[in-house]
Amino acid sequence: MPCWRTTFCSGGSGQGAVSYTTTGRAPAAFSGGDFDSACRAATGSALHYLVFSLPSSAQGMLCFQQQTGGTSVSVGTGEQFYLSGERGLSKISFVPAYGFSGVSVIPFTGWAIDGRQFQGTVEVSVRAGATSGSTVRYATFGTPVQLSAADFQAVSGGSQPSAIRFDATPDQNAGRLYYQYVSPTKYSWQSNTTAAYSLAGDPALSNLTFIPKAGFTGTMAIPYTATCYDGTSYTGRLEITVQAPSVSASFTDLTGYSAQTKAAVDYLSSQGIVNGMQPGVYGPGLSIRRGDFCLMLYRAFRFDRGGTILSFADVPQDAYYAEAVNILSSLGIVNGTGTNRFQPNANISRQDAALMVQRTLRAAGMTADVPGQLSHADANQVTGYAQGAVTSLVQLGIYPTTDTGRLNPKGDLTRSDMAVLLHRTMTR
């Protein structure tokens, strides 16, 4: 509860004070035991009943909850409340008025069970609730960020937010915010400025995931408006800072590789797409085989089966990559190498990987064909069938060039370049 009871203070002969503290418009719940203590301190006898003088409406109101979980009604002048029972004092709370902060002093007159009368006050200290500037902050080295309702509650200053609405969407150069994100092809929707996300119900705020765009570093910030259970609202800000990693979070053999490679490998690892060659070892310089690249694509996009499954003669049905190869084949992403063969154990070339990625983008309904001219020194080495794919991926900023800026289209795709290629593809 966002209210705290302080110790009872005796105010002298026949006097007593009961104190509570709350924040914003959070109710301060009364306790019959506190008033009984006040009565005993003032009269030496147990409490029978008491009557409140009502507070100023500018400060707040006293509410009585007639039934557990039921609605509350305002307390009227002269109403009697008892230590316990149907009209027990523990069913009363003070609800601060909107915008009020300070101390509300509520006088009361009580009667002990022996008939003696005493006077006292309830002093409710109300601290200002969140009104603006409530910032929720996250940090990542490029892996997805799952939002948490608890984090928004924690910066509410004691207010009771029920829903959050974002007043802008992320800059797409920084990344995207998804609801129920599973993969680039499986999510419910991208964030918008109309949906209100619930802290306790549906659509759940905690089902939102921010996917940083590959290569982005800096802080993504969007404003939000929080609506509280009492109908009030306040504004805040969501900030997600993306930093370039200096080391890999999962593998020890990426020393000397670029920050974008480390970020890409860790991203794929966080999504269960790559597992490494053995614990802590990724093998970034190793070539990747055709069957393994199909498995990576399949894990990345979580495709469902397409049309007719055409099994290749050299892809055993019990092979770990068989399902991936067969489903990609049913979607027209892979065609084999001729004579009903796929050559799953052969290393995949960079231009063939580009062709498969372009077809994957088409199957996912994403932009896949972008015209342009290749100006790289070895552009003439791209084979005709892969010319459109390599050109499109270069134009989209997906194709990983070599350290010297070359395409190296017929060279083997290494595991480090595979990570960069897929990371860029998945987060574009």
C-alpha positions in Angstrom: 0.0 0.0 0.0 1.3 3.5 -0.8 0.3 4.8 2.7 2.0 4.3 6.0 0.7 4.5 9.6 2.8 6.3 12.1 2.7 5.8 15.9 -0.1 7.0 17.9 0.6 10.2 19.9 -1.1 11.3 23.0 -2.0 15.0 23.0 -2.6 15.4 26.7 -5.6 14.7 29.0 -8.6 13.7 26.9 -6.8 14.3 23.6 -5.4 11.9 21.0 -3.9 12.0 17.5 -3.7 9.3 14.8 -1.4 9.9 11.9 -1.1 8.4 8.4 1.0 9.2 5.4 0.1 8.7 1.7 1.2 9.9 -1.7 -0.7 11.5 -4.6 -4.3 10.3 -4.6 -3.6 6.9 -3.0 -6.1 6.3 -0.2 -4.9 6.3 3.4 -6.7 3.4 5.0 -7.7 3.8 8.7 -7.3 1.1 11.3 -9.7 0.6 14.2 -6.8 -0.5 16.4 -5.2 3.0 16.1 -8.4 4.7 17.3 -8.8 2.2 20.1 -5.2 3.0 21.2 -6.1 6.7 21.2 -9.2 6.1 23.3 -7.3 4.0 25.8 -4.6 6.6 26.1 -7.1 9.3 26.6 -9.7 7.6 28.9 -8.1 4.3 30.1 -11.0 2.4 28.5 -11.7 0.7 25.2 -13.3 2.5 22.3 -17.0 2.2 21.7 -17.6 4.6 18.8 -16.6 8.0 17.3 -17.8 10.7 15.0 -15.6 12.6 12.5 -15.8 16.3 11.5 -15.5 16.2 7.7 -12.3 17.5 6.0 -12.4 20.3 3.5 -13.3 19.1 0.0 -10.1 20.9 -1.3 -8.1 18.5 0.8 -10.0 15.3 0.3 -12.8 13.1 1.6 -13.6 10.3 4.0 -14.9 7.2 2.3 -16.6 4.1 3.8 -16.4 0.7 2.1 -19.6 -1.0 2.9 -18.5 -4.5 1.8 -15.1 -6.0 1.1 -14.2 -5.4 -2.5 -17.4 -3.3 -3.0 -17.7 0.4 -3.9 -17.1 3.1 -1.3 -19.4 5.9 -0.3 -18.6 9.2 1.3 -18.9 9.6 5.0 -21.7 11.9 6.1 -21.9 14.4 9.0 -22.6 12.9 12.4 -22.2 9.2 11.3 -21.1 6.9 14.0 -18.3 4.3 13.5 -17.3 1.5 15.8 -14.2 -0.4 16.6 -15.3 -3.3 14.5 -18.3 -4.8 12.8 -20.4 -3.6 9.8 -19.6 0.0 10.6 -16.0 -0.6 11.6 -13.4 2.1 11.5 -11.1 -0.1 9.4 -13.5 0.3 6.5 -12.8 4.0 6.4 -10.1 5.7 4.3 -9.1 9.2 3.4 -8.9 9.9 -0.3 -6.8 13.0 -1.1 -8.2 15.6 -3.5 -6.6 16.0 -6.9 -3.5 18.2 -6.6 -3.6 18.4 -2.8 -0.4 17.9 -0.8 0.3 18.8 2.8 -1.4 17.8 6.0 -5.1 17.3 6.4 -6.3 17.5 10.0 -9.6 15.8 10.7 -11.1 16.3 14.2 -13.1 13.5 15.8 -15.1 13.0 19.0 -15.0 9.5 20.6 -16.8 7.7 23.4 -15.3 4.9 25.4 -17.2 1.8 26.5 -17.6 3.4 30.0 -19.3 6.4 28.5 -16.4 8.9 28.8 -15.9 11.2 25.9 -12.6 12.3 24.4 -11.4 14.5 21.5 -8.8 13.7 18.9 -7.5 14.3 15.4 -6.5 12.3 12.4 -3.6 13.9 10.7 -3.0 12.6 7.1 0.3 13.8 5.5 -0.1 13.8 1.7 3.0 13.9 -0.4 2.8 15.1 -4.0 2.3 12.3 -6.5 3.9 11.9 -9.9 2.8 14.7 -12.3 5.5 14.7 -14.9 9.1 13.8 -15.5 8.6 10.2 -14.4 11.3 8.5 -16.5 11.6 4.7 -17.0 15.2 3.8 -18.0 16.7 0.7 -19.6 20.1 0.0 -21.0 21.3 -2.7 -23.4 24.2 -3.7 -25.5 21.9 -4.3 -28.5 19.8 -7.2 -27.2 16.0 -6.9 -27.0 14.5 -5.0 -24.0 11.4 -6.3 -22.4 9.3 -3.6 -20.7 8.0 -4.2 -17.2 4.9 -2.8 -15.6 6.8 -2.9 -12.3 9.3 -0.4 -13.6 6.6 2.1 -14.6 4.9 1.6 -11.2 8.3 2.3 -9.5 8.6 5.8 -10.9 5.0 6.8 -10.3 5.7 8.6 -7.0 3.1 6.6 -5.2 0.3 7.2 -7.8 -1.7 4.2 -9.0 -1.3 4.0 -12.8 -3.6 1.6 -14.5 -2.6 2.1 -18.1 0.2 3.7 -20.2 -0.2 5.2 -23.6 2.8 6.2 -25.6 2.6 9.6 -27.2 5.1 8.8 -30.0 6.7 5.8 -31.7 10.4 5.1 -31.7 12.6 6.6 -34.4 13.0 3.6 -36.7 16.7 4.4 -37.0 16.9 3.4 -33.3 14.6 0.4 -33.4 11.0 -0.7 -33.0 8.6 -1.4 -30.2 6.6 -4.6 -30.6 3.7 -6.2 -28.8 4.1 -9.9 -28.1 7.3 -10.1 -30.2 8.6 -13.6 -31.2 10.4 -13.0 -34.5 10.3 -10.5 -37.4 7.3 -12.5 -38.8 5.6 -13.3 -35.5 4.3 -10.4 -33.4 0.9 -8.9 -32.7 1.6 -5.3 -33.7 4.1 -2.5 -33.6 3.5 0.2 -31.0 1.3 3.1 -31.8 -0.1 6.2 -30.1 -3.6 4.9 -29.6 -3.2 1.7 -27.7 -3.4 1.9 -23.9 -1.3 -0.8 -22.2 -2.5 -2.1 -18.9 -0.3 -2.6 -15.9 -2.4 -5.4 -14.7 -4.6 -6.6 -17.6 -4.7 -6.8 -21.4 -3.1 -5.6 -23.5 -0.3 -6.0 -21.0 2.5 -3.4 -20.8 4.9 -6.1 -19.9 4.3 -7.8 -23.3 6.1 -4.9 -25.1 9.6 -5.5 -26.4 12.0 -3.0 -27.9 14.2 -4.4 -30.7 17.2 -2.1 -31.2 18.3 -1.7 -34.8 21.6 -3.2 -35.7 24.3 -0.6 -35.6 22.4 1.9 -33.5 24.0 3.4 -30.4 22.5 6.2 -28.3 19.3 6.7 -26.4 15.8 6.1 -27.8 13.3 8.3 -25.9 9.5 8.5 -26.3 7.0 10.3 -24.0 4.1 8.5 -22.4 0.9 9.4 -20.6 -0.1 7.4 -17.5 -3.8 7.1 -16.5 -4.5 6.3 -12.9 -7.3 4.3 -11.4 -8.8 7.5 -9.9 -9.1 9.1 -13.4 -6.1 11.4 -13.0 -3.1 11.3 -15.3 0.5 12.3 -15.5 3.2 12.3 -18.1 6.6 10.5 -18.3 9.3 9.3 -20.6 10.7 6.0 -21.7 14.4 6.0 -22.3 16.4 3.0 -23.7 20.1 3.5 -24.0 21.9 1.2 -26.5 25.6 0.9 -26.0 28.3 -0.7 -28.2 29.7 -3.8 -26.4 33.4 -4.1 -25.8 33.2 -7.8 -25.0 30.7 -10.5 -25.8 28.3 -11.5 -23.1 28.3 -15.1 -24.2 31.5 -16.0 -26.0 35.2 -15.6 -25.2 36.6 -15.9 -28.7 35.4 -12.6 -30.2 38.3 -10.5 -29.0 39.6 -8.4 -31.9 36.2 -8.4 -33.7 34.2 -5.3 -34.1 31.5 -4.1 -31.7 28.9 -4.7 -34.4 30.0 -8.3 -34.6 29.9 -8.8 -30.8 26.5 -7.1 -30.7 25.2 -9.3 -33.6 26.4 -12.6 -32.1 25.0 -11.7 -28.7 21.7 -10.7 -30.2 21.4 -14.0 -32.1 22.4 -15.9 -29.0 19.8 -14.1 -26.9 17.1 -15.2 -29.4 18.2 -18.8 -29.4 19.4 -18.6 -33.0 23.0 -19.5 -32.4 24.5 -21.7 -29.7 28.2 -21.6 -30.4 30.6 -24.5 -31.3 30.9 -25.3 -27.6 30.3 -23.5 -24.3 31.9 -20.0 -24.6 33.2 -20.6 -28.1 31.5 -19.1 -31.1 34.1 -19.8 -33.9 33.7 -16.5 -35.7 36.2 -17.2 -38.4 34.8 -20.6 -39.4 32.8 -20.9 -42.6 29.2 -21.8 -42.3 27.6 -24.7 -44.2 24.5 -24.5 -46.3 22.4 -26.7 -44.0 23.5 -24.6 -41.0 22.7 -21.3 -42.6 19.2 -22.6 -43.4 18.8 -23.5 -39.8 19.8 -20.0 -38.7 17.3 -18.4 -41.1 14.6 -20.7 -39.9 15.2 -20.0 -36.3 15.5 -16.3 -37.0 12.1 -15.9 -38.8 10.1 -18.9 -37.3 8.4 -19.6 -40.6 5.4 -21.9 -40.8 5.3 -24.5 -43.6 4.5 -23.1 -47.0 3.4 -25.2 -50.0 4.5 -28.6 -51.1 7.5 -30.0 -49.2 10.2 -31.2 -51.6 12.7 -33.4 -49.8 16.2 -33.4 -51.2 18.0 -36.7 -51.8 21.0 -35.6 -49.8 19.1 -34.2 -46.8 18.3 -37.1 -44.4 15.0 -36.6 -42.7 16.6 -37.1 -39.3 19.3 -34.4 -39.9 19.1 -31.5 -37.4 18.7 -29.1 -40.3 16.2 -31.1 -42.3 13.1 -29.4 -41.1 14.6 -26.0 -41.7 15.8 -26.9 -45.3 12.4 -28.5 -46.2 10.3 -25.5 -44.9 12.5 -23.0 -46.6 12.2 -25.0 -49.8 8.4 -25.0 -49.5 8.5 -21.2 -49.3 10.8 -20.9 -52.4 13.7 -19.6 -50.3 16.0 -22.5 -51.3 15.9 -24.4 -54.6 18.9 -26.8 -54.3 21.9 -27.2 -56.5 20.3 -29.4 -59.2 19.4 -33.1 -59.6 17.4 -33.0 -56.4 20.4 -32.2 -54.3 21.1 -29.5 -51.8 24.6 -30.1 -50.7 23.9 -29.2 -47.0 27.5 -29.8 -45.9 29.1 -27.5 -48.5 30.2 -24.1 -47.4 27.8 -21.4 -48.4 29.1 -18.4 -50.5 28.4 -14.9 -49.5 26.4 -14.2 -52.7 24.3 -17.4 -52.2 23.6 -16.3 -48.6 22.5 -12.9 -50.0 20.1 -14.6 -52.4 18.6 -16.7 -49.6 18.2 -13.6 -47.4 16.5 -11.7 -50.2 14.0 -14.5 -50.7 13.5 -14.7 -47.0 12.6 -11.0 -46.9 10.0 -11.6 -49.7 8.5 -14.5 -47.9 8.2 -12.3 -44.8 6.5 -9.5 -46.7 9.4 -7.1 -46.1 11.2 -4.9 -48.7 13.5 -7.2 -50.6 14.1 -5.6 -54.1 15.9 -2.3 -54.2 17.5 -1.2 -57.5 20.9 0.4 -57.6 24.4 0.2 -58.8 27.3 -1.6 -57.1 30.4 0.6 -56.9 32.7 -1.8 -55.1 36.0 -2.7 -56.6 35.0 -6.4 -57.0 31.4 -5.7 -58.1 32.1 -7.5 -61.5 32.7 -10.7 -59.6 29.0 -11.1 -58.5 27.5 -13.9 -60.6 24.5 -12.9 -62.6 21.9 -14.9 -60.7 22.9 -13.2 -57.5 23.3 -9.7 -58.9 19.9 -8.4 -57.9 20.1 -9.9 -54.4 23.6 -8.5 -53.6 22.6 -5.1 -55.0 19.4 -5.0 -53.0 21.0 -6.0 -49.7 23.8 -3.4 -50.2 21.1 -0.8 -50.8 19.2 -1.9 -47.7 22.4 -1.7 -45.6 22.3 -5.4 -44.8 25.2 -6.9 -46.8 28.4 -7.2 -44.8 31.4 -6.0 -46.8 34.9 -7.1 -45.9 37.3 -5.0 -43.8 38.6 -3.5 -47.0 35.2 -2.6 -48.3 35.0 -5.4 -50.9 32.0 -7.6 -51.6 33.9 -10.9 -51.9 30.7 -12.5 -53.3 32.2 -15.9 -54.0 34.1 -16.2 -50.7 32.7 -18.4 -48.0 30.3 -16.8 -45.5 32.0 -16.9 -42.1 30.1 -17.3 -38.8 30.9 -13.7 -37.9 29.6 -12.3 -41.1 26.5 -14.6 -40.9 25.7 -13.0 -37.5 26.0 -9.5 -38.8 23.9 -10.3 -41.9 21.1 -11.9 -39.9 21.2 -9.3 -37.2 20.8 -6.5 -39.7 18.1 -8.4 -41.5 16.0 -9.1 -38.4 16.2 -5.6 -37.0 15.9 -3.4 -40.1 
